[in-house]
Amino acid sequence: MKIVIGYHGHCFDGMASAAVLSRFFRAREGRAVSIGYRGLDHQPGGSFVPEEILTGEQNAVVDFVYTTSARLGWWFDHHESGIVGARERAHFDADRSGQKFFDPTYGSCCKLIADVTRSRFGFEAPELDDLVRWADVIDSASFPDAETAVKLEAPALRLMAVIDAYGDERFLAPRIQRLADGLTLAEMADDHEVKKRLRPLLRRHQRACALIEERAVEDAGVVSFDLVGTGGDRYNKFIPYWLFPRARYAVAVTASSRRVKVSVGSNPWAPVPRTHDIAAICAGYGGGGHPFVGAVSLPADALDRARSIAAAITESLKDG
């Protein structure tokens, strides 16, 4: 049987979700099953699952938005914005396959998959427990402090940095399969190709720390900064809270050749807890996410619009 798994690309949780589901499918269908992987990314103007990737006898999508395609067999997601629109909601509610699961109370999609496959189908894979645990820590930002998230000393966090930059199918697909087969995170982080990619990323990470410290402004509980023109659109989302530990929120504008992005987050360690639903705020501008973190993606030529959105969101998050 040929199975295709679409997963949230450039994302540790997306990778881990695909690995756990792969292991489940092998236990369910037997070792003869052939599994292919397709990375999915959020698009300017609204994210969707391209119909042309659903080419398997069974197709699954994890950690990404719902699709009403008749080709979709399995679906797991935990984002509040995972079901977009009344038509999609009605389609999901009417589904009787018993193979589509949505629970935005979960911190990670990987843990949702592990819990559902255990409780509904009796699936157990204890050798993947560490992968599930780290996916939940990373995606729910359950680090003990900002320094842990920024220093990148644990193997899982070094992998997080590499996957964020190199989460494409060609690099990640064979590693997803190896994780599904029981490769540990430490073993994967010690892989020659992973270490080769990590070295320049760590240098870029240090530069990002310096750039954010230089450009960021903290005002009424919100850190805001613009990294357009600095050579990249990805950065460790915990840097602002490491540099500004009393800030409640962070709003950033970044740009790449194909999109501009407004990233919005809340500080898990702030002395005053989050009171805003960031997913709802971002959804108002065509984006989405979780209550504690979200983003808005726009076309590459919409920089002025992105900066306007960032300014409006910053004002809405300020204390008082």
N, C-alpha and C positions, 0 to 999 in steps of 0.2 A: 504494500500500500504506500502510495506517495502522499505525504503530509507536508503542507506549507504552513509555517508559523511566521506571521507578521508581528514584529515587536517594535517597541519604541526605541529607535536608534539613538546612539550617542548617550546612552543612559544605563547606569549600573543595574537599576531595577528592571529595565526592559530586557537586558541580557540575562539576568538571573531568572526572570519569569520564563523566558524562552527555554532556559536550561531545565528548570523544574518540570515544565510542561512536556518537554521532550522525553524526560525520564518516565513520566507518567504514560505517555503514548507508547513507549517501548514496553513498559510493563503490561499495558492493556492490549496492544496489538501484536507483540512479539518482536524479536530482533530483526525480522525481515523487513520491517517498515523503513522507508526512506524519508528522511526529514530534510526539507530545505528551509532557508531563513531569508526573510526580506525585512530590512530595516525601514521604519516609517518615521517621518519627521513632521513637525508642525509646519503648516504652510501659511503664507500671507493670505489673508482673506478668508480663512477657515480651513481647518484640518480635515482630512478625509482619508479613507482607505481606498487606494486605486483598485478598481475591479480587475485590472490585468495582472495583479500579483496573486490572485486567488486561483491558482492553477492546479491545486492538489485534488486528490480524491477526497481528502479531508482538509479543510482550511481553518486555521485558528488565528486570532488576533489577540495580543496581550499588551496591557499597559498602554492602550491607545483607544481612540474614539470608536464608537459603535458604528457598524454599517448594516444597512437593511438588505445587503446583497444575499440572494438565495444561495450563493456559494459558501457563505460563512457557516461553519459548523460549530466552532467553539469560540467563546469570547470571555475574557476576564479583564475587568478594569476597576480602578479605585479612585479615579479623578472625579471631582464633582461635575466637571464639564465633559465627562465621558459619553453622555448621551445628549446630543445636541438637537433640539427641535422637537415639536410635538409629534411629527410623523415618526421619528426614530423612537421616541418614548412609547408610542402606541404599538409599534412593531415589536419592540423588546418585551413589553408587557403581554403581548399576545403569543409570544414564543412558548412552545410546550416541549422543546427538545430536551430540556434538562441539562443543557450544555453551555448556557450563557449566564454569566454571573457578574453582578455589579454591586459593589459595596464601598461607598466613599468614606466609610468610617475607618477603613484600613489605612495604615501608614504606607504600605507598599503593596503592589500587585503580586509580587512574589509570595508574600505571606498569605495573601488571599488564595492563591492557587494551591499552596501547600495545605492550608486548612480545609478548603473545599474538597480537594481530591482525597484527603484523609477521611473526612467525615461522610462524604457522599459515596466514595468509591473504594474505601479501605486501602488507599495507596500509602505506603510508607517508604521513605528513603532517608534514613537517619544520617547517611554520609553527606547529605546535602543541607543538613541543619545549619552549618556555619554560613553557607551561602545565603540561606533564607534569612538568618539573623542579621547579617551585614546589609542585605538589601533593605531590610526594614529600618535599620539604624540610619543608613544613608538617605533613603527616600523620605523618612519622617524627621530627619535632622535630630536624631536622638543621641547626639554626641554628648559626652560629659561637659564639654566646654568648646568654645570657638577655636581655641588653640589646637585641640586635637584634630578638628576638621581642616585646619589650614596647614598644619605642619606635615601632613601626609606621610606619617611614619608607618602605619599599619599596611600590610600587603593589600587589603581590600581598598584602602583609600588611594594607594598608588594605582591600582587598577581602575578606580573611578576616574582618575585624571586621564589615563590613557584612553579609556572608553569614551569619555566626553569628547576627545579630539579625534579618535580613530574608531568610531562606532559603526563604520560602514560594513557592509556584508562581507566583502572579500577578506578583511582582516578578522572580523568578529565571528563569523559563522562557524569556522572550524573550532574556535575556542569555546563557543556555546556548547557544541557537541562534546568536547572534552570535559567541560564542567558537568554536563549531564551524566557522563560516564564515571564521575567521581573524582576528577582532578581537584585538588584543594586550591584555595585562593593563594596560599603561599607558593605553591608549585607554579601556578599560572603567572604570578607576579615575578617569578624567577626565570620565566621564559625569555630566551635571548631577544626575540623580536619585541616583546613587551618592554624589556629594559632599554633596548635601543631607542624606542619611541619615548620612553619616560624621561631620559636625560635632557633633551631640549625642552620638554614640557615643564620640567622643574625650573629651568632657567626662565622660561616664559612666565611661570607662576610667580617667581620672585619679582619679575618686572611688573606683573599685574598688581602685586601688593604695593609696590612703590607708586605706580600710576594712580591707583585708587586713593592712596594716602595723599597724593599731590592734588588730585582733582575733586575729591569728595567734599561735600559741604553738609554739615549736620545742622538741622534747624527744626526745633519743636518736635524732637523725637524721630525725625526722618533723615536718613543719609541719602543724598542724591548725587549722581555723577554720570558723566558722559565719556564713553571710551571710543567714540567714533574717530577714525583716523589714526588709531594707535596700532593697527595691524592685526586685529583679531576680534571676534565677537563672543568668545567664550572665556569665562573666568570662574574661579572658585567662589561660589555664592556666599561663602561664610567669611570672606575677607572683610567686608564692611563691619561685621559684628565683632571681629577680632580687633579691628582698628578703632571702632566706636562702640564699646561694650554697653553703653547706656541707651543707644538708639533702639527704637522699637521696630522700625521698618527701614528697608532700603529700596530705592528705585534707580534703575540704571538704563541707559540707552547704549546699545551696541549696534554694529553694522558689519555685514559681510557683503560679498559680491551678489548674493541672491536675496537678501532680506535685511530689514532693520528690525530691531527687537527692543521692546520695553520689558525689562525683567523687574518683578516686584516680589519682595520677600519680607518675612517677619523674623525678628531676632528671638530664637528659642530661649536665650538666656537673659533677655532684657529684664530689668528690675520691675518694669510695669508690663504686664502681659498684653498680648495682642487682643484687640477688640473689634477688628475689621475682618470681613470675609474677603480675602484677596481674590479667590476664584470668581466671586460675584462681581467684584470691581473690574477685573480683567475681561470678564464676559461682556460687560457693558461696552467694550471697545472691540469685540470680536475675538477675544482671547479666551483663556481659561486657566485651569490648574486646580489647586487645593485651597482650603481656607487659609493656609499659612504661606503659600507660595504660588505664583502664577506668572503669566507672560502674555504679551500681545505681539504677534508677528505681522509685519507689514511688507509690502513690496520694497525692493531696494531703492526705488526713487521716491519713497515717502518719508524721507528723513524729517522734514519739517513737521509732518503730521505726528510722527513718533515722538518728537520732542514736545509737541503740544500735549499729547496724551500723557507723557511722563510728568509734565508740569502740573497737569490737572490732578493726576493720581497723587502726586506728592502733596499738593495742597489738601486733598481729601483725607490724607493719613495723618496730618499734623495734629499734635496735641491741642485740644481745645476747639 
